[in-house]
Amino acid sequence: MLEWLGPWTLYGACPKFHSTLACCDTSVPGYSGCMRVYDCIRASPSSPPPPKIDNCTLGSIVQKGSPCSTDAVSRLSGQIAAEMGKLGVKLVPLSSDQKKHIECLYKEGCSGRMNPDALSSLVKVAKKKKKRITLKSMWRSAAQQYLLYRFHATGKCDQKYVVDRPGNSAHEGGAAIDVKRETVSTWAFALMTEHWKWPLPSSDPVHFAYQSTSKAHSKYSLIAFQRLWNRHNPESRIAEDGHYGKETEAALSKTPCKGW
């Protein structure tokens, strides 16, 4: 990129004679008035700017405490969801009809995916109440769980509620939801009559888990991540056991925000 040298004008207007001066067009960044011919030429870009290098990792997000929304790893979460499918764990996205009854706050990290039985129950509850339920969280990938777990551990992003270690949350199995804090009283009774457990735990009042088997598939989110890591990092393989140990923690920290 050639250096901008600044315009040269005569009282802010184009001079009468253009032997040494010319009016540049708007292709010159930040200026479209009159300037010296050679300044105009030197100011014009000779090549496109270099592409930005995305160095975002899960660890860098935790270190910076930004962005606080787990939406930042949505592409990676999609890869983990697909890998869970290969392990036999079914997660379904919200259909257009279901979105009439369920509002998923995607920008806040709500994935829009869930265990099909839990999702059917949730729709049933909303229809009975004749209200649209707003969710801050549904199924959550191991990557999302890692971010929230580390935010809580390091006191960042105002993460006040208790967060399970990756591989241990009912969210990771697709059988838990978080509602908005101000709507807990609106939905608590209706959800409990349709087999949703609450409060679970009592220190997390916005959290509802579906049935007693809500954590049955939780570890598979972490196993799916471990499989993906090993596939793309054969030189530094980790155990595919669904356990959040030091090696898996380090791998999550190094993982690109957009996955592979």
Secondary structure, DSSP 8 states (H G I E B T S, - for coil): ---------BTTB--S--SSEEE--TTSTT--SEEEHHHHHHHS-SS---------BHHHHHHHT---SGGGGHHHHHHHHHHHHHTT---EE--TTGGGTEEE-GGGT--SEE-HHHHHHHHHHHHHHTS-EEEEESS--HHHHHHHHHHHHHT-TT--S----TT--GGGGT-EEEE-GGGHHHHHHHHHTTTEE-SSSTT-TTEEEESTTTTTTHHHHHHHHHHHHHHH-GGG----SS---HHHHHHHHHSBTT--
